[in-house]
Amino acid sequence: TQLLEQSPQFLSIQEGENLTVYCNSSSVFSSLQWYRQEPGEGPVLLVTVVTGGEVKKLKRLTFQFGDARKDSSLHITAAQTGDTGLYLCARLTGNQFYFGTGTSLTVIP
Amino acid sequence: NAGVTQTPKFRILKIGQSMTLQCAQDMNHNYMYWYRQDPGMGLKLIYYSVGAGITDKGEVPNGYNVSRSTTEDFPLRLELAAPSQTSVYFCASSWTGGNQPQHFGDGTRLSIL
C-alpha cells in the first residue's frame, strides 16, 4: 500500500506556540517531500528528505526523516499566522507521487 | 514568470457533458501531472507525462483522458461527466522525475450537477 497517514488532521494554535505534525507509513519509502498549500492555491514544495535520520531546517521549520524511513515529522517553532495552511507529505514510487491527506493548521493571532 | 497556468478556474457541468481542462507551463519542464483533490482526501494522481507524446495512468485514471502533443501543454479531458468527478483539479510540472520539485497551478474547481 502507498498509504500515508498524517496526524493530526486539524490543528489550531495560538501565535508563538510550537507544534509538530506527523507523516507515517507502514512501508519504507526512499524519499519524502513536504508541501504547504494555502486556500485557493496549489501546493508549494517546502523540502525533500532522502536519508534515514536526516534533519533539515528551513527557518522556523524543522523536518525529520525517521531512521527506518517509514515516518517523518515537521516541527514549527514560534508559529506565525503566515504558517496557516494545509501541510502535505508525499512519497515517490516510480514516477508517481502519493500524497497524505494533510494536516490543516490554523494559527490564531 | 507564469509557471503553470490552468484554465478555467471554475466550471459547473451537467451530468453527461464533456469538457477539457487546460494546463500550460512555460518552464520547459519534461514531466507534467494531473491530480484531483477532494475534501480531506489529499491529492490523487490521475495521469502523468514524462515528455511530449508519452502519457501514463496514475492512481485514479478512470473517466479521464489526456494527451501531450507539445512540451508546454497537457490537457485533461472528461468525456461523460459524473457527480463523482466533482473536485478541485491541479496540474503540476517538474524538470525531470525523481525528487525534482513539482510546480503546481492554482487549480480548477469543477462541480458536476
Interface residues (C-beta under 8 A of the other chain):
Chain A: Q2 L4 Q9 S31 Q33 G40 E41 G42 P43 V44 L45 T48 V50 L88 A90 L92 N95 Q96 F97 Y98 F99 G100 T101 G102
Chain B: V4 Y31 Y33 Y35 G40 M41 G42 L43 K44 L45 Y48 V50 D56 G58 E59 F90 A92 G97 G98 N99 P101 Q102 F104 G105 D106 G107
